[in-house]
């Protein structure tokens, strides 16, 4: 198949299938270096399409990352800077824009933007996150809906349900693994499209996120034995955390997702729409297995921020590997551009189509991330450096959106220390490096509609 630039195909609108995983490290894919046979289908997608070698989230936690992806704004701009804050009903999303451009828009899976969780949280409060998401809180996905707000609260790996557009429960078939059941419904959706309109389907999976109430990652049965001989990622070797007990099941989740990608791609081929369908695969954030803080993400490290991003379809063919730094915040305008919609000016990212074509000028030399819940932090990542700051204790309080003052927290030389083992934030000889990074970080914070803060050196 020849490579086509979506911008040059006036009048054409490809179907778009967006496959979204949860808490998946970039290095679980073979095309990013995974040695076990975990992702043959995604590796094939990368060989046929475009692999973004250096892709990063802009918010390493579920709800905020989703708010950024749906709106093209940073989490603090939307107001969804931590979990348990519903997407404001007046926010415009990629679904709204594509619908107005003639697309049928559908959503299947985990939403995590439908509930305002009260302060003073108790387990009883979680019940409202297990109820159907009302239409006005579905972010413009008005043509098809089969979802749960927080899927990990309405299901386990082999049981549970989602809700259809009328709020009726749809149970997973008995004994059917959650990923497989959801993919059954994705394929059912594909088979029932009439073809009168192009479609945009957002398929949001929970895996490989851990199962909250069980406290474990739950791959398909047999995963622990099947993937026990994994190569230990460099950032996890000789650390604490729970990766020794959990990583094989985590890989089992990723393998299941890959099998679903294969099923979806095969269905698209059999339906005869492969040439006109854009398939996007990415995750919301990564996972460090409790090695950087008390849980699995919410930190500035590669294991939290770096994500897989593979795209195949019109404008994204030829097996190219893009090495420039790309952020999750660049994906919303990319989706709109693929659908023939000019990204609105409020979107913070840039569409990657010209980057893929080798025509992008002045592409950013760093990616920016906001961090919440574990602490209120900000970070930038360049080719060489990782630099992060956090709000000091005297400024911190529950649900802190941002701060007037931050303190330098981490500095890693990624050339010499790719696994971020040596924090150089207090090294005397790097003062000029820190000053330059701090200035860039402040610029990015102001561009994200934050006030320019004071950044103090680490004590």
N, C-alpha and C positions, 0 to 999 in steps of 0.2 A: 504494500500500500504506500502511496506517495504521501509525503508530508504536506499538509495543508495549513495555511495560516488562517485561523478563525476570523481574524479581522478582514481578510481579503475576500471572504465568501459572502458577499452582500446578499441578504435575503435568506440565508440558510440559518437554521437554528437547530443545533444538535440536541438530542436528548442528553440529559446529565444524570448520572448515577453517582451519588456521593456516599462512599462507604467510610464510616467513622468508627474507629475503635476507641477504647477508654483505657488510659494508663499504660500504653504500649511503648516500650523502649524502641528506639530506632534500630538497635543492634540485634533485635530478634529476627530481622529479615536477612536472608542470604545475600541479597544485593548490597547490604550494609556490613557484611562480614560474619554473619552467623554461620558457624561451621556445621551444625546439624541440619538435616533436611526438614526445616520447619515451614518454609514459604516458597515452594516451587511455583505456585501460581502467581504470587506477587512478583517473584523474580522474573517470570515470563512477561508480566505486565510491564516491568521496568525495561526489559530488553526490547519490547515493542514500542514503548512510550518514552517517558521522561522521568528520570529519577533525580530528586533534589537531595543532593548529598548532605547539605548543611541546612536543615529545616528545624525551626524552633517554635515552641509555643510562646505566647506573650502573657500567659497567666497559667501557672502550673497547678490548677485545681479545676474540678469538673464544671460547675455552673458558670464561673467567670469566663473560662475558655470558650464555652458554648455561646455566651453572650457576645463575645468578641467575634466569633465566627459568623453568627447570624446577622450582626449589624455592621461589621467593619469598623467599629469603634473600640477603644480601649475600655476595660471593665469599669474603671472609675468614671468614665464619661457616661456609660450606660446606667451606672448605679448598681450593677450586679458584680460587686468587687469580691464577694464571697458566696459560698453556697447558701441556699435558703432565701434568696432574693429573686422574686419573679421578674421576668423581662417586662419593663413598662409597656402597657397596652398601646401607647402611642408611638413606640419605636418602630421605625421602618426596618425591615429585614430583607435579606436576599430573596426570600419567598415572595414578599410583596412586589419587589421590582420585577422578578421573572414572571409572576402572574400577570402583571400589567403589560408585559411584553408578549403575552400570548401563550405562556407555558401553563400546563397543568402541574400543580405543585403538591407533592405528597410527602408524608413523614411516617417512618416506621422505626420504633425503638425507644431509646431513652431520651427524654427531653431535658429535664433538670432545670427548667426555667419557668415553672408554672406555679410555684408556691412561695409565699412570704413566710418564712419561719420566724416565730416570735423569739425574743430574747428570753432568757431563763429556760432554755430548751430542756425538755424532758422526753422520754420515749413516747409518751402519749402524743406529744406534738407531731411526731413522725407520721401519725395516722393521716393527716391531711395531705401528705406527700404520696399516699397510697390510693388516693381518690382520682377519678377521671379529671383530666385537665379541661377546663371549660373552653369553648371555642374562642373567646376573646383573649385567652392567654396562650394560644398556639402559634403565635408569631407569624401569622399570615398563611399557614399551611391549611388552606381552606378546601382543597379538592379531595384529599385523602388523608386519613389520620388513623393510625393504629399504634398506640404508644402508652407508656407510663411515664409519669413525671420523674420518679426515681425508681428505675427498673429493679435495682437491687433490693428495694423494699416490697415489691410485688411479686418477686420470683426468687428461685434458687437455680442452681445449674440444671436440675432435672424436674422442676415444677414451677408453676406460677402462671401469670397472665399479664396481658396488656388490655387496653381499652380501645374500642373502635370509636368512630366519630360521634356516635350516639351515646357513648358512655357505657356500652355493654362490655362485659368481660369477654375476652377471647383467651381461653386456656391453652397452654402448651400441651400437645399430645402426651399422654402418659409415657414416661421413659424416654422422651425425646430431649436431647441436649439443647439448652437454651439457644445457643448460636444456630444450631440446625433448624430449630422451630422458627426462629425469626427469619432465616434465609428462605424457608418454605414460603413464608408470607411475602417476602420480597419477590420471589419468582412468581407467585400468584399474581402480584400486582403487575409485573411485567407482561404476563400472559393476557391480562384483561384490559390492556390499553387499546383504545380504538384506532389510534393513529391519526386522528383529526388534528391533534395538537402535539407539539413536542412536550416531553415531560421532564420534570426535575424531581427526582426521588432522593430524599435524604434518609439513608439507612444507618441509624445510630445504634451500635452494639455496646453492651456492657463490658464484655471481655476485652482484655485480660484483667480488668479491675477485680480486686478481691471481693469476696462475698461478706458484706459487713457483719451480719449477725452470726456468721460461722467463724469469722476471723481467719479465713484461709482463701487462697486462690483455688478455684475449682475447675480444673481441666476436665475433659471427657474421661470417663472411667479408664483406668490403665495408664494415665499420663505419667504418674510417678515412676513407673517401671520403664515405660517407653522412652522417656527423655532423661533418665537418670545420669547418663554419661555426658552431660553438658560441659562445655568449656566455660570456666568461671570468668565472667566479665572483669576487666582489669580494675574497675572502680570498686568491685565487691570483694576481690581477693583479700584474704587476711583481715576481714572486718567482722563486726558483729552482725546485727540485724537478723532477719529470718529467711534469707535467701537460700540457705542450705536445705531447709524444709520445704520451701515454697517454689523455687525456681523451675523445677521440672513440671509442676502443674501449670505454672505461668506459661511455659513454652507449649504445653498442651492446649491452652486457650488460644495461643497465637496460631498453632497449627490448624485448629478448628476454624478460626477466622479465614485462614488462607484457603482452606477447602471451600468455604463459602464464596470467596472471591472467584475461585475456579468455577463453581456452579453458576454464579451470576454471569460471568463472562461467556460460558458455554450457552446459557440461555439467550443472551444477547446475540450470539452468533446464529443460533438456530432460528431466532425470530427474524433474522435478516436485517438487523439494524446496527450491526457492529461498526460499519463505516461512519455512521451518523450518531454515534453515542460516545460521549465523553465519560470516562470512568476515573474518579478521583478516590485515592485511598490515603487516609492520614489518621492521626490520633490527636487527642486533646492535650496530652502531656505524657511524661515518662514515669519511671518508677525506680526508687533507690532502695527499696526493701528495708526501710527503717535503719539505714546506715548513716543518714545525714541529719535526721531529726527523729521524733517519736513515731512517725508514720511513713508514708510512702512517696510523697511528692512535696509540694510547697517549699521548695528550696531553689537556690540559684544554680545548682549543679547540672552538668550535662545530663545526668541520669533523670532529672526532673524536667529539663527544658527541651532536650533534643528529641525530635519525633520523626517517624517515617513520613515521607510524602512522595507518592508515585502517581503519575497521571498518564492516561493513554486515551487517544481519540483525536478528533479534528484539532489541528494546531499543536498536538503533543504526540509526535511519532518519531521513530528513527533511532530509538535506543540511546538517546543523549543523556549524559550525566551533567547536571548543572551544579557547579561548585560554589557559586555565590551564596551568601547568607540570605535565607528566606525566612520570613516570619508567618505564623498563622494569620496575622493581621493582613497579609498580602493575599490570602486566599479568597475572601469575599469579593474584592474587585476583580479577581481573576475569574471567578464563577460568572459574575455579571458580564464581563467582557466576552466570555465564551458564549453566552446567551444573546449576544448582540446588544447589550445594554451598557450605556456609558456609566461608569461608576460615579456615584454622586460625590460632590466635593468634600463632604464630611468624612468620607471613609479615609482611615489613616494609612492604609497600605497602598501598594502599587500592584497592578496586574502583572503577572510574570510572563505574559505572552512575548513581549519584546525581549525579555531576558532569555527566554528559550530560543528565540530567533537570533540572538547575538546582537541585538540592536538597542539594548537598554543603555542609556547614558546616565551617569551620576547615580548609579545604584548605591544604596546605603552600605557603608562599610561596617555596620554593626546592627545587631537586633536588640530590641528593648523589651524588658519584661517587668511587669508588676507582680508582686508576691503578697499574698494575704493569708489570713487564718493562723498560720504558724507564727508569723510576725508580719509587720508592715514593712515591706522591702521593695527595692528597685534594683535592677541589674541591667548591664549591657554585656554583650558578647561580641568580640571582634574575631578576626582570624587568629590572633595571637593571645588575647587577654580575655579573662572573665573578671568583671568588677561588680561588686554588689555592696549595697548599703542597707541599713535597717534603722527604723525609728527607735530611739533610746527609750528606756523603761519609763522615764518621766513623761514622755509624750504618748506612751502606749495605753490603750484601753480597749475593751471589747468592741469589735466592729470599727476599728480605726481605718478610715478610707485612705488618708495620706497624712503627711506630717510636715511641719515647718522646718524640722531639723532631722537629719539622718546622721548616722555614724558609719564610717567605713567598716565593712564586715568581712569581705573576702576579696582576694586578688590571686588569680591563678595564671601562670604562664603556660598556656595550652600547648605551645611548641615543645617545651621540655617536660611538661607534666599533664599529659592529656587526660589522666584519670583523676586529676584534682586532689592530689594527696598532700601537697605542701602549700599552705596558705601564706602568701607573701605580703599580706596587708600591713605588716609592721616592719618590713625590711627598710632600713634607712636609705639604701641606695636607689630606691624606686619612687622617691617623692615626686619627681617630675612626671613619671608614668601615671601615678595616681592622680595628680593634678589634671593632666590632660584627659584622662578617662572621666574624672568627676565633671569637668566642663562639658564633655560630650553627653554624659548622663543627664545633666541639668537641661541641656538643649532638648533632649528627647522627652523629658518630663514636661517641659513647657509646651512642646508640640502636642503632647497628649492632654493639654488643657489643665495642667497642674501649675501651681505657683512655683516659682524657682525657690528651692529650699537652701538652707545652709547645710553643708556636708562637713562634718567634723572628722578628724583623724581618729583611728582606733586608739583606745587608751592602752 
